[in-house]
Amino acid sequence: MKSFWVLVSGFCFAVMGVFVKLGINHFSSAELVFYRSIIGVGITSAIMQVNGTGFRTAYLGGHVSRGAFGCIALVLYFYTISILPLAMAATLNHTAPIFFAILAPTVLAERPNNQTMIAILVGFVGVVLLLHPDTQQSQIWGCSIGLIVGFLVAIGYLFIRRLGAAGEPESRTVFYYSLSCTIFSTAWAALIGIHPITFDNFWIISGLGVSATVGQLAVTRAYKTGKSMLTTSLTYVNVVFASLLGIALWNEVLPLISWIAFGLIISSGVLASTANLTKKQTA
């Protein structure tokens, strides 16, 4: 049952998407990333203090690079949430395992197996169906940005793999990721303008920060104590929760072909993730 902590994280990340969709009327995507990240800095700092993990690292360049790609991905993800149905934005964010499967052979010299190749093919078909001819022009733009998000998240996975292989503690990696996102998003927000926090919008950024933090803690616990393959497969419950919340709050009813595309993309992500996990466990 320990892997089912990921159900908690899936729900929390879906709720985070709701707060992003509400918050975009008051703040820019960069500002929302800042409020999300600054809370992460505080929590991971506290965890590192409790665990006795030092802040010094010999891989600062890797952390900063991962943070830069992650921050851009997060800002663009929040942007896609603002212009796409919540379920569609969440699904496109989960194309990252597909891009990782494509990049890994070149960057990490990992030879793809048959399951990985099938995953890539299924994911490609899903993306093609999602961008069907009847899709609105604004959604095509949003889907394109969403695919860029998936690609950038996959690059972040590559940096995480390298940092993990170098022996970097998980809490330190998350800390520097949150810190980098805080710094980059602050600079980004300063360039495009900062909006005031009022009594009318304070609850939105509070809900955003709390839901994102609880979700991160829950998924970390799931991966630490649960079965990796089951946990990875269950991460896609985020799309289910996001779909239900989108329908309930904004009546985001999508055509059948979009739901078929979601199913194919989610299936390909599960295949790609479990193929990668199987390889690591049998190596």
N, C-alpha and C positions, 0 to 999 in steps of 0.2 A: 504493500500500500504506500510505501515511501515515495515511489515515483509519482503518486497522485498529487504531490505538492505542486506539480506542474499545472494541474487544473486550477489551483489557486492563482498561480502566476498568469495563466491564460486569461482568467477573468479579470485580474488586476490590469493587465496590459490592454485589454479591451476597454475597460473603464478609463484608462489613461487616454485612449483614443477619443473617447467621448469628451473628456476635459480639453483635449487639444482642439477638437471641433468647436467647442464652446469658446475656448480661449482665443481662437484666431480672430474673433470679432473685437478683441481688446488688445492683443499683443501680436508682434511679428513671430514667425517661426523661430527665429534666432533667440528672441526673448524667452519663448517657451522652453527651448533647449537649455537656456541658462538656468531657469528656475528648476527644471528637472535635474540638471547636473550638479548644481550647488548643494542640493540635499544629499546626493550621492557622495560628494566629497566629504561631507560631515560624517555620514554613517560609516564609510570605509575607513576614514581616519580613526574613528572610535574602535572599529574592529581590529585595526592594525595595532592600536595601543594595547588592547586586551590580549591579542595573540603574541605581542612582542615582535611583530614584523617591522623591520626598519624601513625608512623611506628612501634610503640610498639605493641606487641601482646602477649597474654597469651597462644597462641597455636603454638609456634615456631616449636615444634616437628612435628605437623601435616603439617605445611607448608613445612618443610624440607623433610619430607617423600614424600609428594605429588610432590615436586620438583625433588627428586631423581628418582622416578618412571617415571615422565614426561620427564626428561632429557634422560634417557635410551630409552624410547619410541621414542623420537624425533630423537635421533642418529640412532636408528635402522630403523625408517621410512625413513630418508634421505638415508640410505644404500639401502633399498628396492627400492627406486626411481632410484638409480643408476644401478640396475641390472634387474629391471622389467619394462614392459611397464607402462607408467604413469597412465593409467586408472586402471590397475590391482593393483598397489601400493595404489592408492587413495581408491579403493574399499575395500581392506583389512584393511586399516586404519579405515574404517567405520564399521568394525565388532564390535567395542567397545560397542555399545548399546546391542548387543546380549550377550556379555560376562557380561555386567552390569546386564542384566536380570537374568543371571545364578547366579551371585555372590550376588545380593541384598537380596534374601531370607535368606542366611546364615549370611551375614555381617550386614545387616540393619534390619533383621527380618521382611522383607516385603514379604507378601505372594503373589506369582505370580497369576495373573488371567488367564483366558482362552486365551485372546489375546496375553499375554506374552508367554505362552507355544507354541502357534502357531508360533509366531515370532522366537522362538528358533529352532523349527523344520524346518521352511522354511530356516533359516540361515544355518543350518547344511547341508541341501540338496544343497544349493548354494555353500558352501565350498567344498563339495564332488565333485560337477560338475566342479568346478574350478580346482581341482587337478585330472583331468581326465587322463587316461593312456597315451594319446598322448602329455601331457605336457612335455616340455624339463626338464632335470634333474636340470639345473640351476634355472629354474622357480619354480620347486618344492621347492628348498631350499629357494628361495626368498619368496614364498608364506608362507612357514613355519615361516620365520622371520616376515612376515607381520601379521600373526595371533598372534604372540607373541606381536607385537606392539598393536594390538587391545585389547589384554588382559591387557597389562600394562596401556593403556589409560583408560580402564574400572576401574582399581584400582584407577587411578587418579580421576575419577568421584566420587568414593566412598569418597575419602578424601575431595573433593570439597563439597559433600553433608554434611559431618560432619562439615566442617568449616562454611558452610552457616547456618547450624542449630545452631551453636554456636554464630552466630551473626557477623561473620567476614565480613567486607565490601568487595565488589567485587574487587575494585581497589587494596586493600591490598593483597588479595589472588593472583591476577595476578602479582603484584609486586614481592612477595616472590617466586612465581613460576619462573618468569623471572630471578630473582637474583640467585636462586638455580641452574637453568639451566646454567647460566653464570659461576658460580663457578665450578660446576661439569664438564662442557664441557672444561673449561680452564685446569683443572687438567688432564682430559682425553687427550686433545690435546697435552699437555706438555709431556705426557708419550710416545705418538706415533710419535711426531715430529710436528713442526709448519712450515708451508710453507709461503714464503714471499708474501706480497701484492704488485702487480705491476700495471702498467697502463693497462695491458692486462686483468687483472682479477678484478680490483677494481669495475668496472661497474656491475660485477656479484654479489658480496656481497652487493653492494648498492641496486641493484634491489631486491635481496633476502630480505634484511631488510625492505625496503619500502613496498613491496607487502605483506609480512607477517604482518607488523604492520597495514597497511590499512585494511587488511582482518580481523584482530582481532578487530579493532575498529568498523568495519561494522557489524560483527556478534554480538558484544556486544550491539550495538545500536538496531539491529533487535530484540534481545531477550528482551531488555529493553522496547521498544516502540511497538513491534508488538504482534501478537497472537502467543502464545507459540507453539501450535500444528502445525500451518501452518509454522512457522519458522523452527521448528525441521524437518519437512518433506522436506522443501526446501534446507536444508543444503546439501542434496545429489546431488544438482546441481553441486557441486564440481567435482563429478565423470564425469558428462557430459562434463564440460569444460576441464577437464584433458584428457578425451578421444579425444576430438576434437583437442586439442593442440598436443597430442601425434601423432595423424594421420597426422596433418599438418606439424609438424617439423621433425618427425623421421619415418613417414610412418608405425606406429605401428598398423598394421591391424591384428586383432585377430580373431580366429575361432568363429563360431556362438555359440558353447557351452559355450565359455567364456562370451559372452554377455548375454546369458541366466543366467549364474551363477551370473553375476553382478546384473541383475535384481532381482534375488531371494534374494541376500544379501542386496541390497538396500531396498527392500520391507520389509524384516525382521527387518532391522534397524528402518525403519519408524514405523512399528507395535510395536516394543519394546519401542521406545521413546514415542509414543503417548499413549501407555497403561500406562506408568509410569506417564506421564503428566496428563492423565485423573484421575488417582488415587489421585494425589496431589491436583487437582482442586476440587475433590468431597469429599476430606477428611474433 
